[in-house]
């Protein structure tokens, strides 16, 4: 038994493509053969038709005498229409073939018929015609209408015969359209040209495809052989070895891909956990953090920064810090300076405005963010809200100022009071001595009166500067407010100001010194009365806020200019001609003594509002106080 022919993968591939090329060649030659057969069949049918018409012309000339020209013409014209021949011409060339004449022509309007027919007959065709053999002309291209571009193809059939055994050489020239034959002939030429060109291109493409197809296979095979993954290149199962090697490589890649995917997932989870941890750390910080890239776009904004600056993280991320903070914001200036000079700033105190108009005090520090190469990639801003510390510092400064003022002025006021006592005593003595002198008595009485006013003012001042002790008890704040308003109305003798207070079902109780609380509200009402010279409404509201009662006292007065609003609680600060500047200072002192807070809001021409946060239970232990202590109405 003969062994099987063993072919390599490359040989099989080459044979396959060559067979495909051979198949294309066979198709091309088959097409050419079909065109040739079709053309031969159509040409044969065409020739048979013209031969039949030629025999019919010969028969008509034999049956009808040439003298009967009318009957002959009529018969030939009918034959032309019936046979669908384009034109029939019968020419008599005589014995010497000289001076031919037209015996019949369907186109009498063409004087060049004889010339056209003679041009289509070659010398060899003349010889055949003289021997009585019909001749077919080649395809002739003529214009359908003279002067136009539309053309078609014709073919002549020359049929020789004699008339009634006369020695006249007569030719019947039959002209008919041969457009189909011309089309087939042209198609055959095109098919031959493009078929040959196609075979040539297919041959080139076959070699190129074989080369392109085998190139990666050869490279894979070569690399596998170098890696000693294939044993024996001439093996009968060469392609199987390559496929198995390739499959093995794919399996290894899939395994490694799975390992990489697990590593990526693990790394991604760690990165996400680290990112979340960073977010948790930033959001748990009480200090605000803003991180910007080098172009100034905010990449991180923690929760504390949102709360301190009253911003929204969603709209701030990827936005420029100047757009979010504002062009004139001190924080924006700090970021500008850090990015421009690449210098850090530490513990810089700033006053920053919020979108709602409030101001906060911040302690801000900036830092530079750099990459491994030391290139600047961004900037970090850390800031803390020190508004409470600032206020506490102001209160401490106020208390220190008050303490120093009290120590200094107490002795001075005591000495002045002693001197005023001496002046009053000597003035009264002088009044008794000069009691008969009415002119001097009036002057002395003015001295006594002014001295008493001065002594009362010194008494008020001493009352302000001396330390106050709290006699804490549960008091109804609303009741004290009503009493303070009525006493102030009676003291000022004003009936054109009305008090508007809420009417809660339950009383608002606080642990406080009743006498000092009443003095606090009397001083506030005294200021409100003086701010409303034409009368008006005094609005008081009380709201509970956790451990505090929020009391708001609003008047309809002339208001306080913004430039002096921060100074109204300073001792001896007043804008009135007869004021001492101690009324609001005493109010603040009483509120602070109860561990409360007070602030003022005002706008010129729109009245003033005092907001007091009064603690329900101050942390200060109750202490004894003289219940007979006087309450003074101090002009602010």
MARKEVEX-982146 format. One record per residue (C-alpha): residue in one letter; x, y, z. Coordinates in Angstrom, 3 decimals. Layout:
# MARKEVEX-982146
A/X/Y/Z $
...
***
This chain:
# MARKEVEX-982146
X/0.000/0.000/0.000 $
X/1.396/3.363/-1.058 $
X/1.962/5.809/1.768 $
X/-0.285/8.880/1.937 $
X/1.103/12.089/0.514 $
X/1.923/14.327/3.469 $
X/1.614/18.027/2.871 $
X/2.566/20.833/5.200 $
X/0.145/23.583/6.157 $
X/1.978/26.006/3.880 $
X/1.741/23.637/0.909 $
X/-1.945/23.022/1.502 $
X/-2.595/26.746/1.681 $
X/-0.683/27.409/-1.557 $
X/-2.491/24.603/-3.390 $
X/-5.848/25.910/-2.165 $
X/-5.176/29.404/-3.472 $
X/-3.821/28.089/-6.782 $
X/-6.954/25.982/-7.242 $
X/-9.021/29.059/-6.534 $
X/-7.016/30.952/-9.156 $
X/-7.507/28.117/-11.642 $
X/-11.224/28.194/-10.967 $
X/-11.300/31.921/-11.762 $
X/-9.380/31.303/-15.007 $
X/-11.835/28.599/-16.030 $
X/-14.751/30.897/-15.312 $
X/-13.148/33.576/-17.479 $
X/-12.540/31.213/-20.406 $
X/-16.026/29.799/-19.989 $
X/-17.448/33.288/-20.285 $
X/-15.398/33.945/-23.410 $
X/-16.568/30.673/-24.930 $
X/-20.229/31.471/-24.198 $
X/-19.841/34.887/-25.794 $
X/-18.225/33.304/-28.844 $
X/-20.989/30.713/-29.215 $
X/-23.670/33.372/-28.760 $
X/-22.026/35.609/-31.332 $
X/-21.721/32.737/-33.841 $
X/-25.347/31.762/-33.347 $
X/-26.564/35.323/-33.727 $
X/-24.340/35.877/-36.776 $
X/-25.605/32.673/-38.351 $
X/-29.205/33.727/-37.778 $
X/-28.412/37.159/-39.215 $
X/-26.764/35.683/-42.294 $
X/-29.604/33.235/-42.891 $
X/-32.083/36.088/-42.782 $
X/-30.133/38.105/-45.358 $
X/-29.624/35.008/-47.529 $
X/-33.366/34.390/-47.560 $
X/-34.041/37.998/-48.507 $
X/-31.384/37.802/-51.244 $
X/-33.016/34.705/-52.750 $
X/-36.367/36.495/-52.607 $
X/-34.921/39.467/-54.532 $
X/-33.493/37.128/-57.144 $
X/-36.851/35.369/-57.499 $
X/-38.717/38.671/-57.911 $
X/-36.371/39.758/-60.692 $
X/-36.885/36.448/-62.485 $
X/-40.654/36.422/-62.109 $
X/-41.213/40.089/-62.931 $
X/-39.736/41.563/-66.055 $
X/-37.486/44.550/-65.404 $
X/-39.671/46.425/-67.797 $
X/-42.511/46.114/-65.332 $
X/-40.699/48.466/-63.051 $
X/-43.723/49.576/-61.068 $
X/-44.751/46.051/-60.046 $
X/-41.142/45.142/-59.272 $
X/-40.599/48.205/-57.082 $
X/-43.801/47.574/-55.234 $
X/-42.829/43.957/-54.602 $
X/-39.328/44.908/-53.405 $
X/-40.690/47.564/-51.040 $
X/-43.127/45.032/-49.556 $
X/-40.237/42.590/-49.156 $
X/-38.222/45.247/-47.343 $
X/-40.982/45.861/-44.795 $
X/-41.812/42.196/-44.317 $
X/-38.222/41.094/-43.853 $
X/-37.420/44.131/-41.657 $
X/-34.307/44.803/-43.704 $
X/-32.961/48.339/-43.416 $
X/-32.300/48.849/-47.172 $
X/-32.319/46.878/-50.461 $
X/-30.266/48.097/-53.423 $
X/-29.980/46.272/-56.776 $
X/-27.068/47.378/-58.993 $
X/-26.310/46.415/-62.583 $
X/-22.545/46.420/-63.281 $
X/-22.924/45.297/-66.944 $
X/-20.409/43.114/-68.738 $
X/-17.303/45.208/-68.184 $
X/-18.204/46.202/-64.582 $
X/-18.021/49.749/-65.667 $
X/-20.591/52.484/-65.212 $
X/-22.874/50.600/-62.791 $
X/-26.456/51.734/-62.584 $
X/-29.164/51.373/-59.971 $
X/-31.941/48.994/-60.894 $
X/-33.696/49.458/-57.582 $
X/-33.091/51.241/-54.274 $
X/-35.316/51.795/-51.266 $
X/-33.402/55.024/-50.603 $
X/-33.835/57.061/-53.783 $
X/-32.775/60.206/-51.961 $
X/-29.196/59.035/-51.535 $
X/-27.234/59.730/-54.758 $
X/-24.117/58.113/-53.256 $
X/-25.583/54.619/-53.007 $
X/-23.283/53.186/-55.705 $
X/-20.205/54.712/-54.050 $
X/-21.117/53.434/-50.580 $
X/-21.713/49.901/-51.839 $
X/-18.529/49.850/-53.931 $
X/-16.465/50.938/-50.898 $
X/-17.678/47.972/-48.874 $
X/-16.500/45.408/-51.469 $
X/-12.830/44.492/-51.309 $
X/-10.907/43.100/-54.351 $
X/-11.089/39.598/-52.935 $
X/-14.822/40.039/-52.466 $
X/-15.115/41.067/-56.172 $
X/-13.515/37.844/-57.200 $
X/-15.921/35.833/-55.127 $
X/-18.901/37.796/-56.423 $
X/-17.875/37.229/-60.056 $
X/-17.846/33.509/-59.309 $
X/-21.428/33.803/-58.010 $
X/-20.574/33.483/-54.309 $
X/-22.443/35.774/-51.920 $
X/-20.291/38.010/-49.689 $
X/-20.873/39.491/-46.222 $
X/-19.290/42.782/-45.286 $
X/-17.722/43.720/-41.986 $
X/-19.614/45.692/-39.362 $
X/-19.993/49.293/-40.467 $
X/-20.578/52.221/-38.044 $
X/-22.760/54.974/-39.460 $
X/-24.686/57.935/-38.056 $
X/-28.425/57.459/-37.851 $
X/-29.052/61.039/-38.909 $
X/-26.391/63.030/-40.746 $
X/-25.034/65.856/-38.622 $
X/-25.918/64.157/-35.303 $
X/-23.774/62.112/-32.933 $
X/-26.128/59.141/-32.583 $
X/-24.551/56.105/-34.324 $
X/-25.343/52.459/-34.987 $
X/-23.807/49.452/-36.698 $
X/-24.799/47.921/-40.065 $
X/-23.825/44.876/-42.153 $
X/-24.120/44.340/-45.923 $
X/-24.970/41.139/-47.743 $
X/-23.978/41.107/-51.422 $
X/-25.873/38.570/-53.499 $
X/-24.865/38.188/-57.237 $
X/-27.268/36.897/-59.927 $
X/-28.139/37.169/-63.658 $
X/-31.362/38.501/-65.122 $
X/-33.077/36.151/-67.568 $
X/-29.783/34.578/-68.632 $
X/-28.442/37.918/-69.767 $
X/-24.763/38.538/-69.416 $
X/-25.346/41.329/-66.966 $
X/-23.593/41.259/-63.596 $
X/-26.279/42.194/-61.046 $
X/-25.683/42.475/-57.301 $
X/-28.381/42.732/-54.666 $
X/-26.946/44.707/-51.737 $
X/-28.929/44.057/-48.555 $
X/-28.202/46.429/-45.651 $
X/-29.422/45.641/-42.161 $
X/-28.730/46.865/-38.609 $
X/-26.288/44.720/-36.613 $
X/-26.235/46.440/-33.220 $
X/-26.481/43.169/-31.298 $
X/-23.569/41.659/-33.199 $
X/-21.495/44.787/-32.577 $
X/-22.344/44.719/-28.888 $
X/-21.339/41.074/-28.606 $
X/-18.111/41.714/-30.431 $
X/-17.289/44.668/-28.166 $
X/-18.247/42.649/-25.094 $
X/-15.982/39.824/-26.213 $
X/-13.061/42.207/-26.554 $
X/-13.743/43.753/-23.147 $
X/-14.150/40.352/-21.578 $
X/-10.881/39.205/-23.045 $
X/-9.093/42.342/-21.830 $
X/-10.553/42.509/-18.356 $
X/-10.510/38.755/-17.990 $
X/-6.804/38.694/-18.710 $
X/-6.243/41.676/-16.436 $
X/-8.326/40.005/-13.719 $
X/-6.333/36.796/-13.989 $
X/-3.113/38.786/-13.732 $
X/-4.336/40.721/-10.696 $
X/-5.746/37.559/-9.143 $
X/-2.368/35.914/-9.582 $
X/-0.645/38.818/-7.834 $
X/-3.316/38.910/-5.119 $
X/-2.976/35.162/-4.603 $
X/0.749/35.402/-3.994 $
X/0.251/38.427/-1.727 $
X/-2.512/36.731/0.284 $
X/-0.443/33.566/0.619 $
X/2.509/35.622/1.830 $
X/0.395/37.741/4.207 $
X/-1.425/34.687/5.546 $
X/1.679/32.604/6.083 $
X/3.775/35.426/7.562 $
X/2.171/35.428/11.052 $
X/1.996/31.650/10.969 $
X/5.698/31.442/10.187 $
X/6.499/33.976/12.908 $
X/4.424/32.060/15.456 $
X/6.053/28.842/14.360 $
X/9.525/30.393/14.495 $
X/8.984/31.883/17.961 $
X/7.507/28.630/19.207 $
X/10.499/26.726/17.841 $
X/12.898/29.161/19.487 $
X/11.044/28.693/22.768 $
X/11.246/24.903/22.229 $
X/7.484/24.639/22.382 $
X/7.274/22.677/19.089 $
X/9.193/19.432/18.603 $
X/10.045/18.723/14.971 $
X/9.073/21.248/12.317 $
X/8.567/18.551/9.681 $
X/6.031/16.698/11.708 $
X/2.854/15.582/9.983 $
X/0.874/17.295/12.721 $
X/2.756/20.538/12.299 $
X/-0.332/22.712/12.189 $
X/-1.811/20.895/15.170 $
X/1.362/21.575/17.112 $
X/1.213/25.255/16.269 $
X/-2.472/25.431/17.169 $
X/-1.872/23.626/20.455 $
X/1.043/25.926/21.198 $
X/-1.101/28.936/20.393 $
X/-3.950/27.572/22.535 $
X/-1.540/26.915/25.374 $
X/-0.254/30.476/25.129 $
X/-3.824/31.806/25.124 $
X/-4.651/29.739/28.220 $
X/-1.577/31.079/29.993 $
X/-2.488/34.631/29.002 $
X/-6.031/34.125/30.283 $
X/-4.661/32.789/33.554 $
X/-2.313/35.741/33.895 $
X/-5.116/38.085/32.878 $
X/-7.257/36.658/35.671 $
X/-4.398/37.188/38.115 $
X/-3.954/40.763/36.877 $
X/-7.694/41.340/37.142 $
X/-7.673/40.138/40.749 $
X/-4.650/42.312/41.496 $
X/-6.326/45.287/39.824 $
X/-9.538/44.690/41.751 $
X/-7.609/44.367/44.996 $
X/-5.575/47.492/44.242 $
X/-8.708/49.349/43.170 $
X/-10.491/48.383/46.384 $
X/-7.486/49.483/48.429 $
X/-7.388/52.768/46.521 $
X/-11.120/53.254/47.059 $
X/-10.779/52.416/50.755 $
X/-7.864/54.822/51.022 $
X/-9.856/57.485/49.186 $
X/-12.837/56.913/51.472 $
X/-10.543/57.024/54.493 $
X/-9.156/60.341/53.276 $
X/-12.712/61.591/52.815 $
X/-13.653/60.414/56.313 $
X/-10.585/62.091/57.782 $
X/-11.222/65.361/55.951 $
X/-14.941/65.398/56.742 $
X/-14.315/64.570/60.411 $
X/-11.981/67.544/60.806 $
X/-13.369/70.613/62.505 $
X/-11.096/72.789/60.374 $
X/-11.952/73.629/56.791 $
X/-9.822/72.205/53.984 $
X/-9.758/73.422/50.361 $
X/-7.449/71.762/47.821 $
X/-6.830/73.372/44.417 $
X/-4.795/72.281/41.417 $
X/-2.187/74.501/39.804 $
X/-4.812/76.174/37.582 $
X/-6.880/77.096/40.631 $
X/-9.688/74.557/40.189 $
X/-11.039/73.164/43.453 $
X/-10.488/69.394/43.656 $
X/-11.517/68.824/47.298 $
X/-13.690/70.665/49.776 $
X/-14.432/69.070/53.132 $
X/-17.635/69.366/55.146 $
X/-16.205/71.833/57.663 $
X/-15.250/74.212/54.835 $
X/-18.802/74.039/53.487 $
X/-20.267/74.872/56.901 $
X/-17.775/77.614/57.775 $
X/-18.013/79.390/54.396 $
X/-21.637/78.387/53.666 $
X/-20.683/76.680/50.384 $
X/-21.962/73.657/48.480 $
X/-19.428/70.958/47.583 $
X/-21.318/69.711/44.504 $
X/-21.183/73.097/42.769 $
X/-17.670/73.911/43.990 $
X/-15.729/70.880/42.753 $
X/-13.869/71.541/39.456 $
X/-14.771/75.234/39.692 $
X/-12.197/78.014/40.015 $
X/-11.701/79.196/43.580 $
X/-12.280/82.847/42.603 $
X/-15.685/81.951/41.193 $
X/-16.648/80.116/44.392 $
X/-15.037/82.360/47.014 $
X/-15.250/85.682/45.186 $
X/-12.589/87.972/43.773 $
X/-12.241/90.062/46.959 $
X/-12.347/87.186/49.443 $
X/-9.228/87.187/51.690 $
X/-8.972/83.411/51.252 $
X/-8.802/83.918/47.472 $
X/-5.988/86.447/47.973 $
X/-4.161/83.933/50.169 $
X/-4.445/81.205/47.487 $
X/-3.280/83.720/44.859 $
X/-0.223/84.586/46.893 $
X/0.644/80.956/47.642 $
X/0.400/79.831/44.007 $
X/2.185/82.897/42.622 $
X/5.065/83.082/45.109 $
X/5.148/79.363/46.012 $
X/5.478/80.324/49.670 $
X/3.421/78.972/52.537 $
X/1.559/81.152/55.020 $
X/0.873/80.048/58.596 $
X/-1.779/81.107/61.105 $
X/-2.980/84.201/59.285 $
X/-6.067/85.786/60.897 $
X/-8.675/86.800/58.327 $
X/-12.142/88.311/58.381 $
X/-14.238/86.584/55.689 $
X/-17.781/87.355/54.563 $
X/-20.378/84.661/53.942 $
X/-22.925/84.705/51.085 $
X/-25.660/85.610/53.607 $
X/-23.757/88.736/54.689 $
X/-22.406/87.375/57.978 $
X/-18.726/87.657/58.797 $
X/-16.525/84.984/60.338 $
X/-13.008/85.195/61.702 $
X/-10.631/82.535/60.413 $
X/-7.118/81.423/61.207 $
X/-5.762/80.185/57.852 $
X/-2.608/78.403/56.730 $
X/-1.568/77.487/53.194 $
X/0.674/74.694/51.937 $
X/2.206/73.655/48.620 $
X/1.449/70.277/47.022 $
X/4.345/68.925/44.938 $
X/4.980/65.717/42.997 $
X/7.972/63.352/43.179 $
X/10.046/65.670/40.983 $
X/9.302/68.632/43.205 $
X/7.006/70.259/40.658 $
X/4.083/72.268/41.996 $
X/0.787/70.488/41.283 $
X/-1.557/72.296/43.631 $
X/-2.180/74.102/46.874 $
X/-3.882/73.200/50.146 $
X/-5.684/75.626/52.425 $
X/-6.416/74.846/56.086 $
X/-8.521/77.241/58.133 $
X/-10.400/77.235/61.436 $
X/-13.330/79.303/62.604 $
X/-12.047/81.450/65.468 $
X/-15.124/83.660/65.659 $
X/-15.984/82.359/69.144 $
X/-12.384/82.797/70.261 $
X/-12.408/86.300/68.804 $
X/-15.601/87.151/70.652 $
X/-14.247/85.611/73.846 $
X/-11.087/87.658/73.447 $
X/-13.175/90.785/72.967 $
X/-15.141/89.958/76.111 $
X/-11.935/89.369/78.048 $
X/-10.533/92.654/76.783 $
X/-13.794/94.352/77.700 $
X/-13.725/92.886/81.202 $
X/-10.068/93.802/81.650 $
X/-10.825/97.307/80.456 $
X/-13.774/97.530/82.806 $
X/-11.721/96.198/85.716 $
X/-8.921/98.661/85.082 $
X/-11.438/101.449/84.635 $
X/-13.198/100.465/87.814 $
X/-10.025/100.392/89.894 $
X/-8.868/103.721/88.518 $
X/-12.164/105.527/88.560 $
X/-13.427/104.188/91.882 $
X/-10.783/106.097/93.828 $
X/-11.208/109.171/91.667 $
X/-14.981/109.100/92.017 $
X/-14.660/108.610/95.783 $
X/-12.402/111.658/96.088 $
X/-14.691/113.701/93.835 $
X/-17.682/112.606/95.881 $
X/-15.976/113.723/99.099 $
X/-15.096/117.044/97.497 $
X/-18.674/117.450/96.255 $
X/-19.892/116.752/99.792 $
X/-17.661/119.523/101.116 $
X/-18.836/121.906/98.394 $
X/-22.482/121.177/99.194 $
X/-21.836/121.610/102.953 $
X/-20.056/124.923/102.585 $
X/-22.638/126.116/100.072 $
X/-25.486/125.397/102.519 $
X/-23.549/127.217/105.258 $
X/-22.997/130.170/102.957 $
X/-26.693/130.152/102.123 $
X/-27.575/130.489/105.834 $
X/-25.096/133.305/106.294 $
X/-26.396/135.226/103.273 $
X/-30.067/134.368/103.673 $
X/-31.076/137.994/103.558 $
X/-29.296/138.629/100.259 $
X/-31.842/137.398/97.688 $
X/-29.516/137.865/94.744 $
X/-26.729/135.794/96.256 $
X/-29.188/133.196/97.551 $
X/-30.324/132.369/94.023 $
X/-26.719/131.890/92.882 $
X/-25.969/129.737/95.903 $
X/-29.080/127.626/95.184 $
X/-27.819/126.949/91.605 $
X/-24.501/125.816/93.063 $
X/-26.300/123.432/95.428 $
X/-28.513/122.049/92.646 $
X/-25.640/121.391/90.248 $
X/-23.600/119.882/93.057 $
X/-26.436/117.464/93.845 $
X/-26.655/116.487/90.155 $
X/-22.921/115.901/90.131 $
X/-23.145/113.845/93.310 $
X/-25.930/111.710/91.793 $
X/-23.869/111.167/88.623 $
X/-20.908/110.088/90.745 $
X/-23.194/107.706/92.611 $
X/-24.282/106.174/89.292 $
X/-20.699/105.865/88.160 $
X/-19.662/104.165/91.383 $
X/-22.604/101.803/91.006 $
X/-21.407/100.886/87.479 $
X/-17.786/100.295/88.435 $
X/-18.304/98.245/91.572 $
X/-18.463/94.421/91.321 $
X/-21.937/92.920/91.095 $
X/-23.056/89.774/92.860 $
X/-25.959/87.675/91.639 $
X/-28.969/86.840/93.762 $
X/-30.300/84.042/91.558 $
X/-33.932/83.066/91.648 $
X/-36.492/81.723/89.193 $
X/-37.994/84.763/87.501 $
X/-40.609/85.186/84.772 $
X/-38.812/87.006/81.987 $
X/-41.981/88.179/80.259 $
X/-43.317/89.636/83.489 $
X/-40.067/91.537/84.100 $
X/-40.162/92.905/80.545 $
X/-43.695/94.255/81.032 $
X/-42.787/95.826/84.391 $
X/-39.636/97.393/82.946 $
X/-41.590/98.900/80.064 $
X/-44.235/100.458/82.316 $
X/-41.642/101.873/84.730 $
X/-39.691/103.342/81.815 $
X/-42.884/104.878/80.416 $
X/-43.676/106.469/83.776 $
X/-40.111/107.664/84.272 $
X/-39.909/109.240/80.796 $
X/-43.573/110.310/80.846 $
X/-43.995/108.931/77.310 $
X/-47.405/107.583/76.282 $
X/-46.807/107.457/72.532 $
X/-44.814/104.200/72.543 $
X/-46.559/100.831/72.614 $
X/-45.132/97.469/73.653 $
X/-45.829/94.409/71.489 $
X/-44.998/91.096/73.185 $
X/-46.034/87.495/72.472 $
X/-48.613/85.850/74.675 $
X/-47.316/82.312/75.312 $
X/-49.457/79.893/77.246 $
X/-46.584/79.242/79.644 $
X/-44.360/81.828/81.299 $
X/-40.696/82.092/80.275 $
X/-38.692/81.366/83.429 $
X/-34.952/81.773/83.872 $
X/-32.604/81.514/86.821 $
X/-31.396/85.110/87.181 $
X/-31.018/88.142/89.402 $
X/-34.408/89.811/89.152 $
X/-33.160/93.282/90.075 $
X/-30.328/93.223/87.522 $
X/-32.535/91.764/84.785 $
X/-35.039/94.570/85.328 $
X/-32.259/97.168/85.211 $
X/-30.969/95.575/81.972 $
X/-34.313/95.885/80.162 $
X/-35.032/99.351/81.585 $
X/-31.787/100.602/80.075 $
X/-32.639/98.967/76.717 $
X/-36.118/100.495/76.750 $
X/-34.663/103.886/77.772 $
X/-32.503/103.821/74.613 $
X/-35.468/102.736/72.483 $
X/-37.628/105.576/73.835 $
X/-34.930/108.114/73.045 $
X/-34.503/106.635/69.526 $
X/-38.240/107.167/68.805 $
X/-38.910/110.854/69.569 $
X/-42.143/110.720/67.566 $
X/-43.386/107.534/69.180 $
X/-43.849/104.102/67.680 $
X/-43.964/100.417/68.512 $
X/-41.467/98.509/70.633 $
X/-41.457/94.850/69.579 $
X/-40.230/92.176/72.024 $
X/-40.120/88.460/71.191 $
X/-39.068/85.465/73.308 $
X/-38.092/82.095/71.803 $
X/-36.616/78.977/73.356 $
X/-33.324/77.642/71.950 $
X/-32.130/74.584/73.897 $
X/-30.663/75.962/77.157 $
X/-31.276/79.606/76.265 $
X/-34.107/82.060/75.861 $
X/-33.635/84.230/72.804 $
X/-34.979/87.726/73.480 $
X/-35.235/90.249/70.636 $
X/-35.963/93.929/71.364 $
X/-36.741/95.918/68.190 $
X/-37.608/99.601/67.921 $
X/-38.716/101.802/65.034 $
X/-36.187/104.502/65.732 $
X/-33.599/106.340/63.698 $
X/-31.125/103.445/63.791 $
X/-27.385/103.343/64.464 $
X/-24.770/103.974/61.753 $
X/-22.774/100.858/60.862 $
X/-19.420/102.549/61.552 $
X/-20.209/102.963/65.276 $
X/-22.320/99.848/65.825 $
X/-19.362/97.918/67.286 $
X/-18.640/100.698/69.812 $
X/-22.028/101.157/71.475 $
X/-21.203/98.760/74.342 $
X/-17.949/100.585/75.195 $
X/-18.037/102.588/78.452 $
X/-18.538/106.331/78.067 $
X/-19.272/106.011/74.330 $
X/-22.321/108.073/73.449 $
X/-23.633/110.236/70.633 $
X/-26.028/112.153/72.887 $
X/-25.302/115.558/74.395 $
X/-26.613/114.567/77.855 $
X/-25.652/110.875/77.878 $
X/-22.975/109.242/80.020 $
X/-22.264/106.303/77.729 $
X/-22.793/103.805/80.561 $
X/-26.309/102.488/79.893 $
X/-25.525/99.871/77.223 $
X/-22.216/99.093/78.918 $
X/-24.147/98.150/82.044 $
X/-26.553/96.062/79.925 $
X/-23.644/94.102/78.484 $
X/-22.119/93.744/81.941 $
X/-25.339/92.292/83.351 $
X/-25.803/89.896/80.404 $
X/-22.192/88.720/80.638 $
X/-22.561/88.270/84.378 $
X/-25.388/85.819/83.660 $
X/-23.130/84.085/81.063 $
X/-25.344/85.278/78.251 $
X/-24.626/87.009/74.959 $
X/-25.888/90.222/73.430 $
X/-25.469/91.752/69.996 $
X/-27.011/94.623/68.072 $
X/-28.297/94.856/64.505 $
X/-29.197/98.207/63.029 $
X/-29.592/100.160/59.832 $
X/-29.866/103.911/59.653 $
X/-33.506/104.926/59.272 $
X/-34.851/101.400/59.904 $
X/-34.560/100.966/63.649 $
X/-32.382/98.842/65.918 $
X/-32.674/95.268/67.163 $
X/-30.930/93.908/70.280 $
X/-30.651/90.114/70.439 $
X/-29.996/88.551/73.859 $
X/-29.317/84.862/74.468 $
X/-30.226/84.486/78.121 $
X/-29.234/81.168/79.759 $
X/-31.964/79.393/81.648 $
X/-29.536/78.314/84.364 $
X/-26.202/80.216/84.612 $
X/-23.243/78.269/85.965 $
X/-22.434/80.947/88.562 $
X/-23.374/79.972/92.090 $
X/-25.936/82.256/93.782 $
X/-24.541/84.795/96.200 $
X/-26.068/87.219/98.651 $
X/-26.837/90.710/97.519 $
X/-28.201/93.752/99.277 $
X/-31.888/93.850/98.402 $
X/-31.982/97.572/99.162 $
X/-29.536/98.437/96.388 $
X/-30.884/101.188/94.181 $
X/-31.566/100.776/90.465 $
X/-30.377/103.765/88.435 $
X/-31.665/104.789/85.009 $
X/-28.519/105.537/83.078 $
X/-28.646/107.736/79.982 $
X/-26.764/105.968/77.150 $
***
